Every structure is written in structure tokens, then in C-alpha cells.
Amino acid sequence: MTTAPPRPPGRTAGFVLPVVWVASVLYAAAWLDRGWVPHDEGVLGQAAERVLAGELPHRGFVEPYTGGLSLLHAGAFAVLGVRLLSLRIVMLVAFAATVPAIYYVARRFLGAWGAGLAVLLAVAWSVPNYPAAVPSWYNLFLAILGAAALLRFTEMPQRRWLLAAGLAGGLSFLVKVPGLYFIAAGLLFLVFLEQEGAVTTSNRTPSRTSVYRVVLVVSLLLFVAALLALVAARPGVRTLVHFVLPGAILAGLLLWRELRLCGPSPARFAASLRLIAPFLTGAAVPVVVFLVPYALQGAVGDLVHGVFVRPATRLTFAAMEPPSVWLSLFATAPLVLFLASGSHSGRWPPWLQGVTLLGMLGVLDSAAGDSPAYQVVWQSVRFLVPAVVAGGAAALARGVAPPDRAPLFLLIALTAMVALVQFPFSAPVYFLYVAPFAILAIAALLNSGAAADRFPSLSAAGFYLAFAILFVNGSSLYRMGQAFVPADASVALALPRAGIRVPAADAEKYLHVSRLVEAHAAGRYIYATPDCPEIYFLTGRSNPFPTLFEFLESGPPDAARVLAALESREVRVVVVNRRPEFSARVDAVLMAALESIFPDSSAAGSFVVRWRS
């Protein structure tokens, strides 16, 4: 394996990181209390509160994720108080710890100022757009920290860095299953590193079949098969191009290297094991610790079912296709050609630079609302993952200087795998969980060639930074990618458990519901359905059922079971969500029974609050 020393610090290196770090954290903090998706906040809050009360995720209640984040959030409530802002504060701390890692990775490919610009670009396209403490942010943070550890291993090949990277992967999995995608990327990278050693020692001698080669080829084919199986429930050209093709390109590159460059050696199994074992050990440690309380309670089966089986229902109820391949390709091609021009042409003359900058300003000036300019710019970033992975693989196949080969592969592998977080719900907001890796991968790819002119890359970075600040930050999540509509976060939600600003209509609605619940509920339990866990959390009342989202159950609620539970808990108030986002509406039989038992009612936006004396 060829190692590369860290880029030597320049005069400005010690100045840039602190400035960028402080600016990034302050900018993210400025958005911290803005905006929400009510059911997201409700799930996070209710799950944490139930853990704080002693319940075990997947055992005591239907945890939508792995469960580790609920433990962290329970700790946040214990220390900072039971309110939504407490969860966001913890997320901001995690984000702050990640910013230096972004800079460290970018610094491997760029100068101090370029790395600082990359950090600002990554920040603008991430947390400020949706500052809720959702698990996908933690998946991203831990993947970045893991990437920094793996990159550090290429500079200082000590096993502790592989252990640290594996630990980040294990913790990410405990937050949400897509943490496994980072682990998959790490394994692909370690295969690449082992091949680097095999290339060096073999001197490209003609190869012959070996057991190691057979195992590797079969493993890579199984990897591609696993990607196909992942998307099998929602097949289509869009899904294959966005989520299978990048991984298949990586596998194809590794196969090509194996067959063309690497010679057989009985020592390759041992060399591979020396890389993979510390990484997987690091990943296993937090998972084993997490399993202990489940093993003590005989609930490992509940955990496995909740983590790997139950989420399959999301493919039916919570799914959105990625954007059109041809539309995205059409929008992305000019950006790719523009960036490539810096490596394949001479310096841009000043007049052409001026015209280009004026054109960019014109696009920004016309990007408000639902203009074509806004939509084209958004679409130009949605296809970056397949584009940068294909470009990186092509560069590696053509030949990249040894110190840059492994870092480039690492970044394109992470981009390809982390992008799977967008499946099956490929809303534009989910691209934000991938954008920082796409930015870093582009930096690595551009650095792999001899740049004749930095103007294209610097001007493009400035343009997309300005676009993010002007037309992405603070935009409505429900219109993002379609039109720039500023999000309404004009009113502080005046409830003790909130601490955030929301649309005026939401504030009025939830205040009205809370007052009705407070006026008519006689005990700790109410019943709110379907898909409105925020009602329980914001009113401070308990859920009589283990369900947080009804669509995660195997079928619609059984009316007799529901009514019996309400009677045994002496429930006096029910809240019916007339416009659930995922689950079906309350069925006619149960609705009729609720109307009979709880005759009094009052509407509050999309909710109907019913009660009995």
C-alpha cells in the first residue's frame, strides 16, 4: 500500500479552519429552531421519552429506526429538558464535531482556502436546510468521521484508525440501518487497499487463478446482487441508475484491477484480513454492547424483527422515485463539462471569465419562485452521484498518481454508498444527506488531474454556495427542488415541549389541540391516530399502544382491540388525523365507534378532537 503524508500546513492553514469552523456552527445555529415536519419531531420525541421511562426500543414500542438514537435523545431530555429544541442542540454539537473532519478530508486534496470553501459548500447544502435531529444527519456525521479515519490510515497505516472507522460505522448502524452503507463502502475501500499492495508486490506479472481471487470475484458479484435485491421492490430505470449503477461501477473497477493488475499470492488472504479484521471489530463493539439488554430480556428476536423486517413496509407507504435520468443528465452535463474544462484547456481569458460570472449572476437573479433556472440548477446536482462515481472510476482506470489513488477511491465509494440513504424516499431533502460527500468526491476527482485553471471549479463552488444560501436554506421542504418557496417559521410554538418556530397555521392548530386535550383528558393517556405521534409528545400525554406510525404495523388497527385498550386505560380524549401522510385513514368501523363513545368534538385544522365526559 502506498501511503501519502498529510498536506503540509501553509501560513494560512491554522487560520482558515477556526474561522470556517466558527462560521459554520454559527450559521447552522441560526437555523436551529426553524421549521419542522410534525410527525418527524413526534417520533423522535415520543421514542426518547419512552426510553427515558424505561422502555426498550422494539421491545416496549415500535421503534422506526435501530434504537441507538432514541437512547441518545433520552439522555438529551434528562440533561437539557424534555423539549424538541434539546434534541436539536445535541445534533448541533454532533455537527460541530464533524466540521473539522470535513476540512481534514478536503485538505487532503485542496489548499487551505479551497478546503475552507469546500466546508462552507458542504455546510450550506446540509444541516441548515432541515435542522431537525433526524437519524440521517447522524448517519452523515458518522460517515464523515469514519472517512477521516480511513483517510488518516492511508497517511499513517496504524490499526487504530481502522478501529476508529469501524466504530463510526457500528454507531451509525445503531442510529439507522443505512449505517451499513458506510460499512460496505469501507470494505470496498479496504479491498482497494489490499489490491494496491498486490500491484506493488506483483510488478504486474501475468495472473493465474487463485483461491483469493475466486473469493473476491464472488464477493463483488454478491455485492451487486445485494444492491439489486435492495431495490427489487421498486424496480425501474431511475432506481437502477441512481442506486445500483454507482455500486456496480465500483465493483467493476475492482474486478478490472484484480484481473489486469494484481498477481496471485498466498499472502493476500492474510493481508486482506489485517485490514478488514480491525475495521469489522470496531463496527462490532458498539453493536454487541447495544445487544446486551436485549439478550438479558430475551428480546434479541424483537430487535432483529424491528430493525430488518418491519421497515420493509416503508417501501409501500413511504416511497418516492428519484428524478428522471434524462432530465438530470441533461441538467448535469453542462456542470460536468464546465468543471472538466479546468483540466483539459488552458487558462480562461479574463473576458470569458467575466462573461461566465455575469451569466451565473443572471441565473441566480432569475432563480426565484418556480422558474426554470431554479429547477435546472436543482436537477444538475441530483445526478452528481452517478456522474462523479463514473468519472472517478474512469480516472482510476486510466491512471492516477499512487498517493491520490486510494483517497479518490475512498471518496467515490462513500458517495455511492451513502447515496443509498435516498432509497426508497428520494425527496430532494434526502439529497442533502449525501451532498457533502458528492462535494468532497468532486474535489478529489478534480485534484486527480493536472488542473490548468482553477477558475471553473472555484466559480462553480461559489455559484452553488450562493444558490444554497439564497434558494435552498430556508425553503419549504415540500416544494424543495420544484420551486423556491420560503418556509414559514414565523411563530414560536408556545408549548413547553417545543422551543422551535413553526408556520403560523401549525402553531394555531397544535395550540388548539393541546388546550382541548388539557381541558378534557382525565388521566395520562389519550389516543391520537393515524401518524400523529407529535400529539402525544406536545401534549405530554402517553400513548396506550406501542405504535408510533400505524403503517409500521402488519395491518389496520383492530377496532375491538383498540376500544378495549381505550376502556382499560380510561381514555377520555381521542385525536383523529384526517390527512395522514403515510397510513390509511381510520376505517369506518373504528371511526363510527369512536364517534359513538366520544360524542363531543372540535376541529383543529387537519385534526378532530373528540372527548367524553
C-alpha positions as CSV (number, residue, x, y, z in Angstrom):
1,M,0.0,0.0,0.0
2,T,1.3,3.4,-1.0
3,T,0.9,6.0,1.8
4,A,0.8,9.7,1.4
5,P,1.9,12.2,4.0
6,P,-0.6,14.8,5.1
7,R,-0.6,18.1,3.1
8,P,1.9,20.3,4.9
9,P,0.3,23.3,6.6
10,G,0.8,26.7,5.0
11,R,0.8,30.1,6.6
12,T,-3.0,30.4,6.4
13,A,-3.9,26.8,7.3
14,G,-4.0,27.5,11.0
15,F,-6.2,30.5,10.4
16,V,-8.7,29.1,7.9
17,L,-10.0,26.1,9.9
18,P,-11.0,28.1,13.1
19,V,-12.8,30.8,11.0
20,V,-14.6,28.3,8.9
21,W,-15.5,26.2,11.9
22,V,-17.0,29.0,13.9
23,A,-18.8,30.4,10.8
24,S,-20.3,27.0,10.0
25,V,-21.5,26.4,13.6
26,L,-22.9,29.9,14.0
27,Y,-24.7,29.6,10.6
28,A,-26.2,26.3,11.4
29,A,-27.2,27.5,14.9
30,A,-29.1,30.5,13.3
31,W,-31.4,28.0,11.6
32,L,-31.7,25.6,14.6
33,D,-35.1,26.5,15.8
34,R,-36.6,26.9,12.3
35,G,-39.0,24.6,10.6
36,W,-40.3,21.1,11.3
37,V,-42.1,18.1,9.9
38,P,-44.5,17.4,12.8
39,H,-44.5,13.6,12.6
40,D,-40.7,13.5,12.5
41,E,-40.5,15.6,15.7
42,G,-43.2,13.5,17.3
43,V,-41.4,10.2,16.6
44,L,-38.1,11.5,17.9
45,G,-39.6,13.0,21.0
46,Q,-42.0,10.1,21.9
47,A,-39.4,7.4,21.3
48,A,-36.9,9.3,23.6
49,E,-39.5,9.8,26.2
50,R,-40.5,6.2,26.3
51,V,-36.8,5.2,26.6
52,L,-36.5,7.7,29.5
53,A,-39.4,5.9,31.1
54,G,-37.6,2.6,30.9
55,E,-39.0,1.0,27.7
56,L,-36.6,-0.8,25.3
57,P,-36.9,0.1,21.6
58,H,-38.5,-2.7,19.6
59,R,-39.5,-4.4,22.9
60,G,-41.6,-1.8,24.6
61,F,-42.6,0.2,21.5
62,V,-42.3,0.0,17.7
63,E,-39.1,1.9,17.1
64,P,-38.9,3.1,13.5
65,Y,-35.1,3.0,13.5
66,T,-32.4,0.9,15.1
67,G,-32.8,2.5,18.6
68,G,-29.5,4.0,19.4
69,L,-30.6,7.5,18.6
70,S,-33.5,7.2,21.0
71,L,-31.1,6.4,23.8
72,L,-29.0,9.5,22.9
73,H,-32.2,11.6,22.8
74,A,-33.4,10.2,26.1
75,G,-30.1,11.4,27.6
76,A,-30.6,14.8,26.0
77,F,-34.0,15.1,27.7
78,A,-32.5,14.1,31.0
79,V,-29.8,16.8,30.8
80,L,-31.4,19.6,28.8
81,G,-35.1,19.1,29.5
82,V,-38.0,17.4,27.6
83,R,-38.5,19.6,24.6
84,L,-37.8,19.4,20.9
85,L,-35.1,22.0,21.0
86,S,-33.0,19.8,23.3
87,L,-32.7,17.2,20.5
88,R,-31.6,19.8,18.0
89,I,-28.9,21.2,20.4
90,V,-27.4,17.7,20.7
91,M,-27.5,17.4,16.9
92,L,-25.7,20.8,16.6
93,V,-23.0,19.6,18.9
94,A,-22.5,16.5,16.7
95,F,-22.5,18.7,13.6
96,A,-19.8,20.9,15.2
97,A,-17.6,17.9,15.9
98,T,-17.9,16.9,12.2
99,V,-16.9,20.2,10.6
100,P,-13.1,19.8,11.3
101,A,-13.4,16.3,9.8
102,I,-14.8,17.7,6.6
103,Y,-12.0,20.2,6.5
104,Y,-9.4,17.5,7.1
105,V,-10.7,15.4,4.2
106,A,-11.0,18.4,1.9
107,R,-7.4,19.5,2.9
108,R,-6.1,16.2,1.5
109,F,-7.0,17.4,-2.0
110,L,-7.1,21.2,-1.7
111,G,-5.2,24.1,-0.3
112,A,-6.3,25.8,2.9
113,W,-8.7,28.3,1.3
114,G,-10.1,25.7,-1.1
115,A,-10.7,23.3,1.8
116,G,-12.4,26.1,3.7
117,L,-14.7,26.8,0.6
118,A,-15.5,23.1,0.4
119,V,-16.5,23.1,4.0
120,L,-18.8,26.1,3.6
121,L,-20.4,24.5,0.5
122,A,-20.9,21.2,2.3
123,V,-22.5,23.0,5.3
124,A,-24.8,25.2,3.1
125,W,-26.1,22.0,1.4
126,S,-26.8,20.1,4.6
127,V,-27.9,20.9,8.2
128,P,-29.3,24.5,7.8
129,N,-31.9,23.2,5.4
130,Y,-33.6,20.9,7.8
131,P,-32.2,21.2,11.4
132,A,-34.4,18.5,13.0
133,A,-32.4,15.8,14.8
134,V,-33.3,13.1,12.4
135,P,-31.1,10.0,12.2
136,S,-29.9,10.6,8.6
137,W,-27.9,13.5,9.9
138,Y,-26.1,11.3,12.3
139,N,-25.5,8.7,9.6
140,L,-23.9,11.5,7.6
141,F,-21.8,12.8,10.5
142,L,-20.5,9.4,11.4
143,A,-19.7,8.6,7.8
144,I,-17.6,11.8,7.6
145,L,-15.8,10.9,10.8
146,G,-15.2,7.4,9.5
147,A,-14.0,8.7,6.2
148,A,-11.5,10.9,8.0
149,A,-10.2,7.9,10.0
150,L,-9.8,5.8,6.8
151,L,-8.1,8.7,5.1
152,R,-5.8,9.0,8.1
153,F,-5.0,5.3,7.7
154,T,-3.6,6.0,4.2
155,E,-1.3,8.5,5.7
156,M,-0.4,6.7,8.9
157,P,-1.2,2.9,8.5
158,Q,-1.9,2.1,12.1
159,R,-4.8,-0.3,13.0
160,R,-6.3,2.2,15.5
161,W,-7.6,4.2,12.5
162,L,-9.3,1.2,11.1
163,L,-10.8,0.5,14.5
164,A,-12.0,4.1,14.7
165,A,-13.6,3.9,11.3
166,G,-15.3,0.7,12.1
167,L,-16.6,2.2,15.4
168,A,-18.1,5.1,13.4
169,G,-19.8,2.5,11.2
170,G,-21.2,0.5,14.1
171,L,-22.5,3.6,15.8
172,S,-24.1,4.7,12.5
173,F,-25.9,1.4,12.2
174,L,-27.2,1.8,15.7
175,V,-28.7,5.1,14.7
176,K,-30.3,3.8,11.5
177,V,-29.8,0.8,9.2
178,P,-28.2,2.9,6.4
179,G,-25.1,3.0,8.6
180,L,-24.5,-0.4,6.9
181,Y,-23.9,1.5,3.7
182,F,-20.8,3.2,5.2
183,I,-19.5,-0.2,6.4
184,A,-20.0,-1.5,2.8
185,A,-18.0,1.4,1.4
186,G,-15.3,0.8,4.0
187,L,-15.0,-2.8,2.9
188,L,-14.8,-1.9,-0.7
189,F,-12.0,0.6,0.2
190,L,-10.1,-2.0,2.1
191,V,-10.3,-4.3,-0.9
192,F,-8.8,-1.5,-3.0
193,L,-6.0,-1.0,-0.4
194,E,-5.2,-4.7,-0.5
195,Q,-5.0,-4.6,-4.3
196,E,-2.6,-1.6,-4.0
197,G,-0.3,-3.9,-2.1
198,A,-0.8,-6.7,-4.6
199,V,0.0,-4.4,-7.5
200,T,3.2,-3.2,-5.8
201,T,4.5,-6.7,-5.0
202,S,3.5,-8.4,-8.2
203,N,5.0,-5.9,-10.6
204,R,2.0,-6.6,-12.8
205,T,3.1,-10.2,-13.6
206,P,0.5,-12.3,-15.6
207,S,-2.0,-13.6,-13.1
208,R,-3.5,-17.0,-12.7
209,T,-6.5,-18.2,-10.8
210,S,-6.1,-18.3,-7.0
211,V,-8.5,-19.0,-4.2
212,Y,-8.3,-15.4,-3.0
213,R,-9.3,-14.2,-6.5
214,V,-12.2,-16.5,-6.7
215,V,-13.5,-15.4,-3.3
216,L,-13.1,-11.7,-4.2
217,V,-14.9,-12.1,-7.5
218,V,-17.8,-14.0,-5.9
219,S,-18.0,-11.4,-3.1
220,L,-18.2,-8.5,-5.6
221,L,-20.8,-10.2,-7.6
222,L,-22.8,-10.9,-4.4
223,F,-22.4,-7.2,-3.6
224,V,-24.0,-6.2,-6.9
225,A,-26.7,-8.8,-6.3
226,A,-27.4,-7.3,-2.9
227,L,-27.9,-3.8,-4.5
228,L,-30.3,-5.3,-7.0
229,A,-32.2,-7.1,-4.1
230,L,-32.3,-3.8,-2.2
231,V,-34.3,-2.1,-4.9
232,A,-36.2,-5.1,-6.2
233,A,-39.4,-3.9,-4.6
234,R,-39.4,-0.7,-6.6
235,P,-37.6,-1.5,-9.9
236,G,-37.1,0.9,-12.8
237,V,-34.5,2.7,-14.8
238,R,-34.3,5.6,-12.4
239,T,-33.8,3.4,-9.4
240,L,-31.2,1.3,-11.2
241,V,-29.2,4.3,-12.4
242,H,-29.2,6.2,-9.2
243,F,-28.8,3.4,-6.7
244,V,-27.4,0.3,-8.4
245,L,-25.2,1.6,-11.2
246,P,-22.7,3.5,-8.9
247,G,-22.1,0.4,-6.8
248,A,-21.8,-1.7,-9.9
249,I,-19.2,0.7,-11.3
250,L,-17.1,0.3,-8.1
251,A,-17.4,-3.5,-8.3
252,G,-16.4,-3.4,-11.9
253,L,-13.4,-1.3,-11.2
254,L,-12.2,-3.7,-8.5
255,L,-12.7,-6.7,-10.8
256,W,-10.8,-5.0,-13.6
257,R,-7.9,-4.2,-11.3
258,E,-7.9,-7.7,-9.9
259,L,-7.8,-9.3,-13.3
260,R,-5.4,-6.8,-15.0
261,L,-3.1,-5.6,-12.3
262,C,-2.9,-7.9,-9.3
263,G,-0.9,-11.0,-9.2
264,P,-1.7,-14.1,-7.1
265,S,-0.1,-14.6,-3.8
266,P,-0.8,-16.9,-0.9
267,A,-0.2,-13.9,1.4
268,R,-3.1,-11.9,0.1
269,F,-5.7,-13.5,2.4
270,A,-3.6,-12.5,5.4
271,A,-3.0,-9.0,4.0
272,S,-6.8,-8.6,3.5
273,L,-7.6,-9.9,6.9
274,R,-5.1,-7.5,8.5
275,L,-7.2,-4.6,7.0
276,I,-10.7,-6.0,7.4
277,A,-10.5,-7.5,10.9
278,P,-9.8,-4.3,12.8
279,F,-12.5,-2.4,10.8
280,L,-15.2,-5.0,11.5
281,T,-14.1,-5.4,15.1
282,G,-14.6,-1.6,15.6
283,A,-18.0,-1.9,14.0
284,A,-19.0,-4.9,16.1
285,V,-18.1,-3.4,19.5
286,P,-21.0,-0.9,19.8
287,V,-23.4,-3.4,18.4
288,V,-22.5,-6.0,20.9
289,V,-22.9,-3.5,23.7
290,F,-26.3,-2.5,22.4
291,L,-27.4,-6.1,22.3
292,V,-26.7,-6.8,26.0
293,P,-30.0,-5.5,27.4
294,Y,-31.9,-7.3,24.7
295,A,-30.1,-10.6,25.5
296,L,-30.9,-10.2,29.2
297,Q,-34.6,-9.7,28.4
298,G,-34.7,-12.4,25.7
299,A,-35.7,-9.7,23.2
300,V,-33.0,-10.2,20.5
301,G,-35.7,-11.6,18.2
302,D,-37.8,-8.4,18.7
303,L,-34.8,-6.3,17.8
304,V,-33.9,-8.2,14.7
305,H,-37.6,-8.2,13.5
306,G,-37.9,-4.5,14.3
307,V,-34.7,-3.5,12.5
308,F,-34.7,-5.7,9.5
309,V,-38.2,-7.0,8.8
310,R,-40.7,-4.3,9.9
311,P,-39.1,-1.5,7.9
312,A,-40.0,-3.3,4.6
313,T,-43.4,-1.8,4.9
314,R,-41.9,1.6,4.2
315,L,-41.4,0.5,0.6
316,T,-45.2,0.6,0.2
317,F,-46.2,3.6,2.3
318,A,-43.2,6.0,2.3
319,A,-41.6,6.0,-1.2
320,M,-40.7,8.5,-3.8
321,E,-38.9,7.8,-7.1
322,P,-35.6,9.6,-7.9
323,P,-35.6,12.2,-10.6
324,S,-35.8,11.4,-14.3
325,V,-32.4,10.1,-15.6
326,W,-32.6,12.1,-18.8
327,L,-33.7,15.3,-17.2
328,S,-31.0,15.0,-14.6
329,L,-28.4,14.0,-17.1
330,F,-29.3,17.0,-19.3
331,A,-29.0,19.4,-16.4
332,T,-25.8,17.8,-15.0
333,A,-23.9,17.6,-18.3
334,P,-23.1,21.3,-18.6
335,L,-21.8,21.3,-15.0
336,V,-19.5,18.3,-15.6
337,L,-18.2,19.8,-18.8
338,F,-17.6,23.1,-17.1
339,L,-15.7,21.5,-14.3
340,A,-13.7,19.3,-16.7
341,S,-12.6,22.3,-18.7
342,G,-10.3,23.4,-16.0
343,S,-8.2,20.3,-16.6
344,H,-8.4,20.0,-20.4
345,S,-7.9,23.5,-21.6
346,G,-5.6,26.5,-21.0
347,R,-6.4,29.4,-18.7
348,W,-9.6,31.1,-19.3
349,P,-9.1,34.7,-20.7
350,P,-10.4,37.4,-18.4
351,W,-13.2,38.4,-20.8
352,L,-14.5,34.9,-20.8
353,Q,-14.3,34.7,-17.0
354,G,-16.3,37.9,-16.8
355,V,-19.0,36.7,-19.2
356,T,-19.3,33.4,-17.2
357,L,-19.6,35.2,-13.9
358,L,-22.3,37.6,-15.3
359,G,-24.1,34.5,-16.6
360,M,-24.0,32.9,-13.2
361,L,-25.3,36.1,-11.6
362,G,-28.1,36.2,-14.2
363,V,-29.1,32.6,-13.3
364,L,-29.2,33.5,-9.6
365,D,-31.2,36.6,-10.3
366,S,-33.9,34.5,-12.2
367,A,-34.0,31.5,-9.8
368,A,-36.7,32.8,-7.5
369,G,-40.1,31.0,-7.4
370,D,-40.8,28.1,-9.8
371,S,-38.5,29.4,-12.6
372,P,-36.8,27.0,-15.0
373,A,-33.5,28.3,-13.8
374,Y,-34.2,27.1,-10.2
375,Q,-35.3,23.7,-11.4
376,V,-32.3,23.2,-13.8
377,V,-29.8,24.1,-11.0
378,W,-31.5,21.7,-8.6
379,Q,-31.6,18.9,-11.2
380,S,-27.9,19.5,-12.0
381,V,-26.9,18.3,-8.5
382,R,-29.3,15.3,-8.4
383,F,-27.3,13.3,-10.9
384,L,-23.9,14.1,-9.4
385,V,-23.6,10.8,-7.6
386,P,-23.5,8.5,-10.7
387,A,-21.5,11.1,-12.6
388,V,-18.7,11.5,-10.0
389,V,-18.5,7.8,-9.4
390,A,-18.2,7.1,-13.1
391,G,-15.7,9.9,-13.5
392,G,-13.6,8.7,-10.6
393,A,-13.6,5.1,-11.8
394,A,-12.6,6.2,-15.3
395,A,-9.7,8.3,-13.8
396,L,-8.5,5.4,-11.7
397,A,-8.6,3.1,-14.7
398,R,-6.6,5.5,-16.8
399,G,-4.1,6.0,-14.1
400,V,-3.8,8.3,-11.0
401,A,-0.7,9.1,-9.1
402,P,-0.2,6.5,-6.3
403,P,-0.7,8.9,-3.3
404,D,-4.0,10.0,-4.7
405,R,-5.4,6.7,-5.9
406,A,-6.7,5.3,-2.5
407,P,-8.2,8.7,-1.3
408,L,-10.0,9.1,-4.6
409,F,-11.5,5.6,-4.5
410,L,-12.5,6.2,-0.8
411,L,-14.5,9.3,-1.7
412,I,-16.3,7.9,-4.7
413,A,-17.1,4.6,-2.8
414,L,-18.5,6.6,0.1
415,T,-20.5,8.8,-2.2
416,A,-22.0,5.8,-4.0
417,M,-22.9,4.0,-0.8
418,V,-24.1,6.9,1.3
419,A,-26.4,7.9,-1.6
420,L,-28.4,4.8,-0.9
421,V,-30.0,6.7,2.1
422,Q,-32.2,8.2,-0.6
423,F,-33.9,4.9,-1.3
424,P,-36.9,4.4,-1.2
425,F,-37.8,8.0,-0.4
426,S,-35.9,10.1,-2.9
427,A,-37.3,13.5,-2.0
428,P,-34.9,16.4,-2.6
429,V,-34.3,16.8,1.1
430,Y,-32.7,13.4,1.1
431,F,-30.0,14.5,-1.3
432,L,-28.8,16.8,1.4
433,Y,-27.7,13.8,3.4
434,V,-25.4,12.9,0.5
435,A,-24.3,16.3,-0.8
436,P,-21.2,16.8,1.4
437,F,-19.7,13.5,0.1
438,A,-20.5,14.5,-3.5
439,I,-18.7,17.8,-2.9
440,L,-15.6,16.1,-1.4
441,A,-15.6,13.4,-4.2
442,I,-15.6,16.2,-6.8
443,A,-12.7,17.8,-5.1
444,A,-10.8,14.5,-5.1
445,L,-11.6,13.9,-8.7
446,L,-10.5,17.3,-9.9
447,N,-7.3,17.0,-7.9
448,S,-6.5,13.7,-9.6
449,G,-5.7,15.5,-12.8
450,A,-3.3,18.4,-13.7
451,A,-5.6,21.4,-13.4
452,A,-4.7,24.0,-16.0
453,D,-7.1,26.6,-14.5
454,R,-8.9,26.7,-11.1
455,F,-11.5,29.2,-12.4
456,P,-14.2,26.7,-13.4
457,S,-14.1,24.8,-10.1
458,L,-13.9,28.0,-7.9
459,S,-16.6,29.8,-9.8
460,A,-18.9,26.7,-9.7
461,A,-18.3,26.3,-6.0
462,G,-19.1,30.0,-5.4
463,F,-22.2,29.7,-7.6
464,Y,-23.6,26.7,-5.8
465,L,-22.8,28.2,-2.4
466,A,-24.7,31.3,-3.3
467,F,-27.6,29.2,-4.7
468,A,-27.8,27.2,-1.5
469,I,-27.8,30.3,0.7
470,L,-30.4,32.1,-1.4
471,F,-32.7,29.4,-2.6
472,V,-32.1,26.2,-0.5
473,N,-31.6,27.3,3.0
474,G,-35.0,28.3,4.5
475,S,-37.0,26.9,1.6
476,S,-40.1,24.8,2.1
477,L,-39.3,21.1,2.3
478,Y,-42.5,20.3,0.5
479,R,-41.6,22.4,-2.6
480,M,-37.8,21.9,-2.5
481,G,-36.5,21.0,-5.9
482,Q,-39.7,22.2,-7.6
483,A,-39.8,25.9,-6.7
484,F,-38.3,28.3,-4.2
485,V,-41.0,28.9,-1.6
486,P,-39.7,30.3,1.7
487,A,-40.6,28.1,4.6
488,D,-42.9,29.7,7.1
489,A,-41.3,29.6,10.5
490,S,-42.8,32.8,11.7
491,V,-44.3,31.8,15.1
492,A,-42.8,30.3,18.1
493,L,-44.8,27.2,19.1
494,A,-45.8,28.3,22.5
495,L,-45.9,24.9,24.2
496,P,-43.5,23.9,27.0
497,R,-42.2,20.9,25.0
498,A,-41.4,22.8,21.8
499,G,-38.8,25.5,21.7
500,I,-39.0,25.8,17.9
501,R,-40.6,28.1,15.4
502,V,-43.2,26.8,13.0
503,P,-45.8,28.0,10.5
504,A,-48.5,30.2,12.0
505,A,-51.2,27.7,10.9
506,D,-49.4,24.9,12.7
507,A,-48.9,26.9,15.8
508,E,-52.6,27.7,16.0
509,K,-53.6,24.2,15.2
510,Y,-51.4,22.5,17.8
511,L,-52.2,25.1,20.5
512,H,-55.9,24.4,19.9
513,V,-55.4,20.7,20.1
514,S,-53.3,21.0,23.3
515,R,-55.9,23.2,25.0
516,L,-58.7,20.7,24.2
517,V,-56.7,17.8,25.5
518,E,-55.8,19.7,28.6
519,A,-59.4,20.6,29.2
520,H,-61.0,17.2,28.7
521,A,-58.3,14.5,29.4
522,A,-58.7,12.9,32.8
523,G,-55.5,10.8,33.0
524,R,-52.2,10.3,31.4
525,Y,-53.5,8.5,28.3
526,I,-55.1,9.8,25.1
527,Y,-55.4,8.2,21.7
528,A,-54.1,10.0,18.6
529,T,-54.2,8.3,15.2
530,P,-53.1,7.8,12.5
531,D,-49.5,9.0,12.0
532,C,-49.6,11.9,14.5
533,P,-47.1,11.0,17.3
534,E,-46.4,14.7,17.8
535,I,-49.8,15.0,19.5
536,Y,-48.7,12.7,22.3
537,F,-45.4,14.5,22.8
538,L,-46.5,18.1,22.6
539,T,-49.5,17.5,25.0
540,G,-47.4,15.5,27.4
541,R,-49.8,12.5,27.3
542,S,-49.0,8.8,26.9
543,N,-49.7,6.5,24.0
544,P,-51.7,3.5,25.1
545,F,-50.2,1.4,22.2
546,P,-46.7,0.5,21.2
547,T,-47.2,2.0,17.7
548,L,-45.7,5.4,16.7
549,F,-46.7,5.1,13.0
550,E,-49.7,2.9,12.1
551,F,-48.2,1.9,8.7
552,L,-45.4,0.0,10.5
553,E,-48.0,-2.5,11.8
554,S,-48.9,-5.6,9.8
555,G,-52.4,-4.4,9.2
556,P,-55.0,-1.8,10.1
557,P,-55.8,-1.4,13.8
558,D,-58.4,-4.0,15.1
559,A,-61.4,-1.9,16.3
560,A,-62.3,-4.3,19.1
561,R,-58.7,-4.3,20.5
562,V,-58.4,-0.6,20.2
563,L,-61.7,0.0,22.0
564,A,-60.8,-2.5,24.8
565,A,-57.5,-0.7,25.3
566,L,-59.1,2.7,25.5
567,E,-61.6,1.5,28.0
568,S,-59.0,-0.2,30.2
569,R,-56.8,2.9,30.2
570,E,-59.8,5.2,30.9
571,V,-59.1,7.3,27.8
572,R,-61.3,10.4,27.7
573,V,-59.9,12.1,24.6
574,V,-59.1,10.9,21.1
575,V,-57.5,12.9,18.3
576,V,-58.2,11.8,14.7
577,N,-55.8,12.9,11.9
578,R,-58.0,13.4,8.8
579,R,-55.0,13.8,6.5
580,P,-52.3,11.2,7.4
581,E,-49.2,11.4,5.2
582,F,-48.5,7.6,5.1
583,S,-51.0,5.4,6.7
584,A,-54.6,4.9,5.7
585,R,-57.3,6.9,7.4
586,V,-59.2,5.5,10.3
587,D,-61.5,2.7,9.0
588,A,-65.3,3.3,9.0
589,V,-66.0,0.7,11.8
590,L,-63.5,2.1,14.2
591,M,-64.5,5.7,13.3
592,A,-68.1,5.0,14.0
593,A,-67.3,3.5,17.4
594,L,-65.1,6.5,18.3
595,E,-67.9,8.9,17.3
596,S,-70.3,7.0,19.5
597,I,-68.1,6.7,22.6
598,F,-66.6,10.2,22.3
599,P,-69.6,12.2,21.2
600,D,-68.3,15.8,21.7
601,S,-65.8,17.1,19.1
602,S,-64.0,20.2,17.8
603,A,-62.0,20.5,14.6
604,A,-58.4,21.9,14.6
605,G,-57.0,22.1,11.1
606,S,-56.5,18.5,9.9
607,F,-57.4,17.1,13.4
608,V,-60.7,16.3,15.0
609,V,-60.5,16.2,18.8
610,R,-63.3,14.0,20.4
611,W,-64.0,13.6,24.1
612,R,-66.4,12.2,26.5
613,S,-67.4,13.4,29.9
